[in-house]
Amino acid sequence: MAPVPARPVAAIILAAGKGTRMKSDLHKVLHPLGGRPMLMHLLASLTALAPERQVVVVGDKAEQLRAALTGSDVQLAVQEPQLGTGHAVLQAEAALAGFDGVALILFGDVPLVSGATMARLVQAVADGAEIAVLGFRPAVPGAYGRVIADADGRIRKMVEAKDATPEELAVPLCNAGLMAVDSARLFGLLKQVGNANAAGEYYLPDIVMLATAAGGDCRVLEAPPGEVLGVNSRGELAEAEALFQQRRRADLMAAGVTLTAPETVFLSFDTLIGRDTLVEPNVVFAPGVEVAAGATIRAFSHLEGARVATGCEVGPYARLRPGTVLETGAKVGNFVETKKAVLGPGAKANHLSYLGDATVGAKANIGAGTITCNYDGFGKYQTVIGEGAFIGSNSALVAPVTIGDGAIVGAGSTLTQDVAADALALVRPPQVSKAGWAARFRAAALARKGK
């Protein structure tokens, strides 16, 4: 975890762009990464710095961001019209009135930057730099702005690619856009920025040149390219997702989880898996999943909003929906779906069943094809299955219904009434056998076909 910087921190997150390349009705920074909007990844990383203020600069689709941030301590500042990154940061001036510390400038579409990297930027300003810029060295520098710096990291010039000379374009160190600035200087510098450039915009990096010309100490720090990946299209969102998944898988394996085919396992931002758990190929962990140590998650299973205790086995081909709780040693097998279902210690539903709005007691056995009929088109109802109960195959349990401890339900039964403890419930019509009927039927059918 990143150390809390020595000086107070205020974060300014730029999210005013139109995001046209996403071709989406959803604001770009609200597109999910690992099951959480990109903007929320940034805000989560910021918590390590204990920021005194957080400001998101909005423009297009501002109402979506306002709704997403309802209840938080994040302030919004509106940029209208959008006249460049320097102009965007200037819109946060009122929100930072009276603040004395380090202003950390981030981008809502650069979601993978770590709290540790943020802290490095802030600390550089706390240690005396006027501005600290985050740089990186991409394989193809392309249209990125360049940072020309001395060997000790002191910046001599920053230039946008479209305004750069061929010699400047040959510099491999690029501007990631993120920076930390002494708040006492930030807005004064921004108000000096002009727009005499190819795009006619007010560029944020220009404050570095203004500060340098006035004798300020401006530094560049470097980060891995993957950490500063910007997301402007669906393709780049997929790249960011791949990087996120690689990190999460590596973290889990380092913590003692076995992923037999890690590239096929997909995790969420909040997935928790204990050591000595085995995860087979093609498993998806949607948000809200917690798996204790020593469980087994077999191939092609999908878990969401579920808790799995130690010694449990899930799948293959199981679906655990929100509200599912598997207690110690419980088993949910192939083609079983659960929703708001609690399976007690050692309970088993090995195959081909649906358990919704149900409580299953310890060591109960749910036969193949069993379903809890929990919905009547208007409301949901509970099914309670006692400890040690045995539910025969192809049974339909019409909720609300309670099956007592140790009770047995005969295969093929449709239950609409409670079953007492240790009782047998059997609901099926009597079997009728008609000797020779099948042979007579075939003979008659063949005769008709012959005609």
MOMOJO-V424343 format. One record per pair of residues at least 24 apart in sequence whose C-alpha atoms are under 10 Angstrom apart, sorted by the first residue. I is the first residue (numbers start at 1). J is the second residue. Records with the same first field share a line. If there is no record, write none. Layout:
# MOMOJO-V424343
I=J  J
This chain:
# MOMOJO-V424343
1=45  48  49  114  115  116  119
2=45  46  47  48  49  114  115  116  117  118  119  120
3=48  49  50  115  116  119  120  123
4=47  48  49  50  51  115  116  119  122  123
5=48  49  50  51  102  118  119  120  121  122  123  124  125  126
6=49  101  102  119  122  123  125  126  127
7=49  51  100  101  102  122  123  125  126  127  182
8=49  50  51  52  53  99  100  101  102  103  122  126  183
9=46  49  50  51  52  53  54  99  100  101  102  103  104  119  122  180  182  183
10=46  49  50  51  52  53  54  55  95  96  99  100  101  102  103  104  105  122  180  183
11=43  46  49  51  52  53  54  55  56  74  92  96  102  103  104  105  106  118  180
12=53  54  55  56  57  74  75  76  77  88  89  90  91  92  93  95  96  103  104  105  106  107  108  180
13=39  42  43  54  55  56  57  58  76  77  88  89  92  104  105  106  107  108  109  110  178
14=39  55  56  57  58  59  77  79  85  88  89  92  105  106  107  108  109  110
15=39  56  57  58  59  60  61  62  65  77  78  79  85  88  106  107  108  109
16=56  57  58  59  60  61  62  77  78  79  80  81  82  84  85  88  107  108
17=57  58  59  60  61  79  82  84  85  88  108  109  232
18=58  59  60  61  82  232
19=60  61  109  231  232  233
20=232  233
21=231  232  233  234  235
22=231  232  233  234  235  236  237
23=232  233  234
24=233  234
25=61  64
26=61  64  65
27=60  61  62  63  64  65
28=60  61  108  109  231  232  233  234  237
29=65  107  108  109  110  111  231  232
30=64  65  68  108  109
31=109  231  234  237
32=237  241
33=111  112  237  238  240  241  242  244  245  268  269
34=240  241  242  244  245  248  266  267  268  269  270  271  285  286  287
35=241  267  268  269  270  271  285  286  287  288
36=268  269  270  287
37=68  108  109  111
38=108  109  110  111  112  231  237  240
39=65  68  69  107  108  109  110  111  112
40=68  69  108  111
41=108  110  111  112  113  114  269
42=106  107  108  109  110  111  112  113  114  115
43=74  108  111  115
44=114  115
45=111  112  113  114  115  116  117  118
46=104  113  114  115  116  118  119
47=115
48=114  115  116  118  119
49=115  116  118  119  122
51=102  103  104
52=96  99  101
53=95  96  99  103
54=92  95  96  103  104
55=89  91  92  93  95  96  105
56=88  89  91  92  95  106  107  108
57=88  89  90  91  92  107  108
58=82  88  91
59=88
82=201  202
83=195  199  200  201  202  203
84=195  199  200  201  202  203  204
85=177  201  202  203  204  205
86=187  189  190  191  193  194  195  201  202  203  204  205  206  207
87=190  191  193  194  201  202  203  204
88=190  202  203  204
89=186  187  190  203  204
90=186  187  188  189  190  191  204
91=187
92=187
93=183  186  187
96=183  187
97=183
98=183  184
99=183  184
100=182  183  184
101=125  126  181  182  183  184
102=126  130  131  180  181  182  183  184  185  186
103=131  179  180  181  182  183  184  185  186
104=131  132  178  179  180  181  182  183
105=133  177  178  179  180  181  204
106=176  177  178  179  180
107=176  177  178  179  228  230
108=230  231
109=228  229  230  231  232  237
110=176  177  178  226  227  228  229  230  231  232  240
111=227  228  229  230  231  240  244
112=226  227  228  229  230  240  241  243  244
113=178  223  224  225  226  227  228  229
114=223  227  228
117=221  222  223  227
118=178  179  180
119=180
120=180  221  222
121=178  179  180  181  219  220  221  222
122=179  180  181  182
123=180
124=180  181  218  219  220  221
125=179  180  181  182  183  217  218  219
126=180  181  182
128=182  216  217  218
129=154  180  181  182  216  217  218  219  220
130=180  181  182  183  184  185  186  208  211  212  215  216  217  218  219
131=155  179  180  181  182  183  185  186  207  208  211  212  216  217  218  219  220
132=178  179  180  181  182  208  217  218  219  220  221
133=158  175  176  177  178  179  180  181  205  208  218  219  220  221  222
134=173  174  175  176  177  178  179  180  219  220  221  222  223  228
135=172  173  174  175  176  177  178  179  219  220  221  222  223  224  225  228
136=172  173  174  175  176  220  221  222  223  224  225  226  227  228  229
137=171  172  173  174  175  176  222  223  224  225
138=172  173  174  224  225  226  228  229
139=172  225
140=172
141=169  170  171  172  173  174  175
142=169  170  172  174
143=169  174
144=169  172  173  174  175  176  177
145=169  171  173  174  175  176  177  205
146=170  171  172  173  174  175  176
147=171  172  173  174  175  176  205  220
148=172  173  174  175  220
149=173  218  219  220
150=219  220
152=219  220
153=218  219  220  221  222
154=212  217  218  219  220  221
155=208  209  212  217  218  219  220
156=208  209  212  213  217  218  219
157=205  206  208  209  212  213  218
158=205  206  207  208  209
159=203  205  206  209
160=197  198  203  205  206
162=197  198  199
163=197  198  199
173=220  222
174=220  222  225
175=205  220  221  222  228
176=222  223  225  227  228  229  230
177=204  205  228  230
178=204  205  228
179=204  205  208  219  220  221
180=219
181=207  208  218
185=211
186=211
241=266
242=266
244=268  269
245=269
252=277
253=277
256=293
257=293  294  295
258=296
259=283  297
260=299
261=299
264=299  300
265=299  300  301
266=302
267=303
268=304
271=304  305
272=307
273=308
274=309  310
276=310
277=310  311  312  313
278=313
279=314
280=315  316
281=316
282=316  317
283=315  316  317  318
284=319
285=320
286=320  321  322
287=322
288=322  323
289=320  321  322  323  324
290=325
291=326
292=327  328
294=329
295=328  329  330
296=331
297=332  333
298=333  334
299=334
300=334  335
301=333  334  335  336
302=337
303=337  338
304=339
305=339  340
306=338  339  340  341  342
307=342
308=343
309=345
311=345  346
312=345  346  347  348
313=348  350
314=349  350
315=350  351
316=350  351
317=351  352
318=350  351  352  353
319=354
320=355
321=356
323=356  357
324=355  356  357  358  359
325=359
326=360
327=361  362
328=362
329=362  363
330=362  363  364
331=363  365
332=366
333=368
334=368
335=368  369
336=368  369  370  371
337=371
338=371  372
340=382
341=382  383  384
342=384
343=385
344=385  386  387
345=387
346=387  388
347=387  388  389
348=390
349=391
351=393
352=393  394
353=393  394  395
354=396
355=383  397
356=380  381  382  383  399
357=381  382  383  384  399  400
358=382  383  384  385  399  400  401  402
359=383  384  385  386  387  402
360=384  385  386  387  388  389  403
361=385  386  387  388  389  403  404  405  406
362=386  387  388  389  405
363=387  388  389  390  406
364=388  389  390  391  405  406  407  408
365=389  390  391  392  408
366=390  391  392  393  394  395  409
367=391  392  393  394  395  409  410  411
368=392  393  394  395  411
369=393  394  395  396  411  412
370=394  395  396  397  411  412  413  414
371=395  396  397  398  414
372=396  397  398  399  400  401  415
373=397  398  399  400  401  414  415  416
374=398  399  400  401
375=399  400
383=418
384=418
385=418  419
386=419  420  421  422
387=421
388=421  422
389=421  422  423
390=422  424
391=425
392=425  426
395=426  427
